[in-house]
C-alpha cells in the first residue's frame, strides 16, 4: 500500500486529511483513465455541470481510499492488494452507497478497514429470525392451482383472474378444461408440492450479519469522514445542496 503524499503548498488539493492537503493529481489520473476506458462514451461532456459532478464523485472515492489507507497504517492492518474478494452484489452496493461501494471494490485498504471495524459486530437472533420469516418460501400454497394447454401451471387468487374465466372455473368440475374470454385453463385437484428451501438459498444468519456489518461500517465511515476529511471548493460532495452543480430539486 502506498499512502498519498501531501500536496505541495501551491498545488491544487484533492482535499485535506487531518489538515494535510492531498494532491489532486490522483483525481486527474483517475478521470483520464475513465475518459479513455471502455465506458467513455457514457460519461458526461467535458466541462459540463455533469462532468464537474463526476469529478466530485470520484474525489469522494479517492478521499475515502486515502482515509482508509491512513487508518490501515495506524492500526497496522494487513493490506493485500492482490487478494481476491467477493464482489459486492447490487443490494450490498446500495447499502454502502455508491462512493463507499466504489472505494470498497477498488481499494484493499478499504476492505481491510471494513473487516477491522466490523469484526465485533453481530446480528441479533431477532434480526435473523425476522429476515428468515420474511424470505422463506410459503409453506402452504393458497388460491387455485391452474393448468394451461401449453403445459404451464400457476397458483392464482380467483379474484385476480379475468371474471369470465374465474366464473367458468368455479362452476366446472376440477381437472376440466374450460375456455372463457379467450383463455383456456383447468383447475387442478392436486396442488403442486409446497415450496421448500432451495438448496442454494443463502444462510439467513450470514446474510443478516453481512448487512449489519455494512451498516456499522457506513456509520463508522461517516463519522471518520466528518472528523478527519476537509473538502475543498470545487470538489464538494456531489449531493451537497450548496454547490452550484447540484440540480436535484424537490
C-alpha positions as CSV (number, residue, x, y, z in Angstrom):
1,X,0.0,0.0,0.0
2,X,1.3,3.4,-1.0
3,X,0.0,6.3,1.0
4,X,-0.9,9.5,-0.9
5,X,1.9,12.1,-0.2
6,X,1.0,15.6,0.9
7,X,0.5,18.1,-1.8
8,X,2.9,21.0,-2.2
9,X,1.7,24.2,-0.6
10,X,0.9,25.8,-4.0
11,X,-0.6,22.7,-5.7
12,X,-4.3,22.2,-6.2
13,X,-5.6,19.9,-3.5
14,X,-8.0,17.0,-3.6
15,X,-9.0,17.7,-0.1
16,X,-7.4,17.6,3.4
17,X,-6.8,14.6,5.6
18,X,-6.2,15.6,9.2
19,X,-5.5,19.1,7.9
20,X,-2.9,17.8,5.5
21,X,-3.6,18.7,1.8
22,X,-3.7,15.7,-0.6
23,X,-2.6,16.3,-4.2
24,X,-5.2,16.5,-7.0
25,X,-3.0,14.6,-9.4
26,X,-4.6,11.3,-8.4
27,X,-8.0,12.6,-9.3
28,X,-6.7,13.9,-12.7
29,X,-5.3,10.4,-13.4
30,X,-8.5,8.6,-12.4
31,X,-10.6,10.9,-14.6
32,X,-8.2,10.5,-17.5
33,X,-8.5,6.7,-17.1
34,X,-12.2,6.9,-17.2
35,X,-12.1,9.1,-20.3
36,X,-10.0,6.5,-22.2
37,X,-11.8,3.4,-20.7
38,X,-14.4,1.2,-22.3
39,X,-17.3,3.2,-20.9
40,X,-16.0,6.6,-22.0
41,X,-19.0,7.1,-24.3
42,X,-21.3,7.0,-21.3
43,X,-19.6,9.8,-19.5
44,X,-20.8,13.4,-19.5
45,X,-19.5,16.0,-21.9
46,X,-16.2,17.6,-20.6
47,X,-16.7,21.0,-19.0
48,X,-20.4,20.4,-18.3
49,X,-22.1,20.5,-14.9
50,X,-22.5,16.8,-15.0
51,X,-18.7,16.4,-15.7
52,X,-18.0,18.5,-12.6
53,X,-20.3,16.3,-10.6
54,X,-18.4,13.3,-11.9
55,X,-15.2,14.8,-10.7
56,X,-16.7,15.5,-7.3
57,X,-17.9,11.9,-7.0
58,X,-14.5,10.5,-8.0
59,X,-12.9,12.8,-5.5
60,X,-15.0,11.4,-2.7
61,X,-14.0,7.9,-3.7
62,X,-10.3,8.8,-3.6
63,X,-10.7,10.6,-0.3
64,X,-12.4,7.5,1.2
65,X,-9.5,5.4,-0.1
66,X,-6.9,7.8,1.4
67,X,-8.7,7.9,4.7
68,X,-8.8,4.1,4.9
69,X,-5.1,3.9,3.9
70,X,-4.3,6.1,6.8
71,X,-6.4,4.1,9.2
72,X,-4.9,0.8,8.0
73,X,-1.4,2.2,8.6
74,X,-2.4,3.5,12.1
75,X,-3.8,0.1,13.1
76,X,-1.1,-2.0,11.5
77,X,-3.6,-3.8,9.3
78,X,-2.5,-6.3,6.7
79,X,-3.4,-4.9,3.3
80,X,-3.1,-7.3,0.4
81,X,-4.0,-5.6,-2.9
82,X,-3.6,-8.9,-4.9
83,X,-6.0,-10.8,-2.6
84,X,-9.3,-11.9,-4.2
85,X,-12.5,-10.8,-2.7
86,X,-16.2,-11.4,-3.2
87,X,-17.7,-8.7,-5.5
88,X,-20.5,-6.7,-4.0
89,X,-23.9,-7.6,-5.2
90,X,-26.5,-4.9,-6.0
91,X,-28.1,-4.9,-2.6
92,X,-24.7,-4.6,-0.8
93,X,-23.7,-1.7,-3.1
94,X,-26.9,0.1,-2.3
95,X,-26.5,-0.4,1.4
96,X,-22.9,1.0,1.3
97,X,-23.7,3.9,-1.1
98,X,-22.1,4.4,-4.4
99,X,-19.0,6.2,-3.2
100,X,-18.2,3.7,-0.5
101,X,-19.1,0.7,-2.7
102,X,-16.6,2.0,-5.4
103,X,-13.9,2.6,-2.8
104,X,-14.5,-0.9,-1.4
105,X,-14.3,-2.6,-4.7
106,X,-11.1,-0.6,-5.8
107,X,-9.1,-0.4,-2.6
108,X,-7.7,-3.3,-0.5
109,X,-7.2,-0.8,2.4
110,X,-11.0,0.0,2.4
111,X,-11.7,-3.7,2.6
112,X,-9.2,-4.3,5.4
113,X,-10.6,-1.4,7.4
114,X,-14.1,-2.7,6.9
115,X,-13.1,-6.1,8.3
116,X,-11.3,-4.5,11.2
117,X,-14.0,-2.0,12.3
118,X,-16.9,-4.6,12.0
119,X,-15.1,-7.6,13.4
120,X,-17.1,-7.4,16.7
121,X,-20.4,-6.6,15.1
122,X,-23.0,-9.3,15.5
123,X,-26.6,-9.8,14.3
124,X,-29.2,-10.5,16.9
125,X,-31.3,-13.7,16.9
126,X,-34.4,-11.5,16.4
127,X,-32.9,-9.9,13.3
128,X,-32.1,-13.3,11.8
129,X,-35.5,-14.8,12.7
130,X,-37.3,-11.8,11.1
131,X,-35.3,-12.0,7.9
132,X,-35.8,-15.7,7.7
133,X,-39.5,-15.4,8.1
134,X,-39.8,-12.7,5.5
135,X,-37.8,-14.5,2.9
136,X,-38.7,-18.1,3.4
137,X,-40.9,-19.6,0.7
138,X,-44.5,-20.0,1.8
139,X,-45.1,-23.5,3.3
140,X,-48.8,-23.6,2.4
141,X,-49.9,-22.6,-1.1
142,X,-53.1,-20.6,-1.4
143,X,-55.6,-19.9,-4.2
144,X,-56.3,-22.1,-7.2
145,X,-53.8,-24.3,-8.9
146,X,-54.3,-23.8,-12.6
147,X,-53.0,-25.7,-15.6
148,X,-52.8,-24.4,-19.2
149,X,-52.8,-26.2,-22.6
150,X,-49.1,-25.4,-23.1
151,X,-48.1,-27.3,-20.0
152,X,-47.7,-24.3,-17.8
153,X,-49.1,-24.1,-14.3
154,X,-49.5,-21.4,-11.7
155,X,-51.2,-20.6,-8.4
156,X,-53.7,-17.8,-8.6
157,X,-56.1,-16.0,-6.4
158,X,-59.5,-16.2,-8.2
159,X,-60.1,-12.5,-7.6
160,X,-57.1,-11.8,-9.9
161,X,-58.3,-13.8,-12.9
162,X,-60.4,-12.5,-15.7
163,X,-64.0,-12.5,-14.5
164,X,-65.4,-14.8,-17.2
165,X,-62.6,-17.3,-16.7
166,X,-63.0,-17.3,-12.9
167,X,-66.7,-18.0,-13.2
168,X,-66.2,-20.8,-15.7
169,X,-63.6,-22.5,-13.5
170,X,-65.7,-22.1,-10.4
171,X,-68.6,-23.9,-11.9
172,X,-66.6,-26.6,-13.9
173,X,-65.5,-29.9,-12.4
174,X,-61.9,-30.0,-11.3
175,X,-59.4,-31.0,-13.9
176,X,-61.8,-30.0,-16.7
177,X,-60.7,-27.7,-19.4
178,X,-62.7,-24.5,-19.8
179,X,-62.5,-21.7,-22.3
180,X,-63.8,-18.2,-21.5
181,X,-62.8,-14.8,-22.6
182,X,-60.1,-16.2,-24.9
183,X,-58.5,-18.1,-22.0
184,X,-58.3,-21.8,-21.6
185,X,-57.4,-23.4,-18.3
186,X,-58.2,-26.2,-15.8
187,X,-58.4,-26.1,-12.0
188,X,-56.2,-28.9,-10.7
189,X,-57.4,-31.2,-7.9
190,X,-53.9,-32.0,-6.7
191,X,-51.9,-28.9,-5.8
192,X,-48.2,-28.9,-6.6
193,X,-45.8,-29.8,-3.8
194,X,-45.4,-26.9,-1.4
195,X,-42.2,-25.0,-1.9
196,X,-39.2,-25.8,0.3
197,X,-36.0,-24.1,0.9
198,X,-33.9,-24.0,-2.2
199,X,-30.5,-25.8,-1.8
200,X,-28.8,-22.6,-2.9
201,X,-30.7,-20.3,-0.6
202,X,-28.2,-18.2,1.3
203,X,-27.8,-18.8,5.0
204,X,-30.1,-16.2,6.7
205,X,-27.6,-15.7,9.6
206,X,-24.7,-15.0,7.2
207,X,-26.9,-12.7,5.1
208,X,-28.1,-10.6,8.0
209,X,-24.6,-10.5,9.6
210,X,-23.1,-9.1,6.4
211,X,-25.9,-6.5,6.2
212,X,-25.5,-5.3,9.8
213,X,-21.7,-5.1,9.3
214,X,-22.2,-3.0,6.3
215,X,-24.5,-0.7,8.2
216,X,-21.9,-0.4,11.0
217,X,-19.1,0.4,8.6
218,X,-21.2,3.1,6.9
219,X,-21.8,4.7,10.4
220,X,-18.1,4.5,11.3
221,X,-17.0,5.8,7.9
222,X,-19.4,8.8,8.0
223,X,-18.0,9.8,11.4
224,X,-14.4,9.3,10.2
225,X,-15.1,11.4,7.2
226,X,-16.7,14.2,9.2
227,X,-13.8,14.4,11.7
228,X,-10.8,13.8,9.5
229,X,-11.6,15.0,6.0
230,X,-12.0,18.5,4.8
231,X,-13.4,19.1,1.3
232,X,-12.2,21.9,-0.9
233,X,-14.2,24.3,-3.1
234,X,-15.0,22.7,-6.5
235,X,-14.7,19.2,-5.0
236,X,-17.6,19.3,-2.6
237,X,-19.7,16.2,-2.2
238,X,-21.9,15.9,-5.4
239,X,-25.0,15.8,-3.2
240,X,-24.2,19.0,-1.3
241,X,-27.1,21.3,-2.0
242,X,-24.9,24.4,-1.6
243,X,-22.6,23.6,-4.5
244,X,-23.7,25.1,-7.8
245,X,-23.9,22.0,-9.9
246,X,-26.3,20.2,-7.7
247,X,-29.5,20.3,-9.7
248,X,-31.6,17.9,-7.5
249,X,-34.7,19.7,-6.7
250,X,-37.9,18.9,-4.8
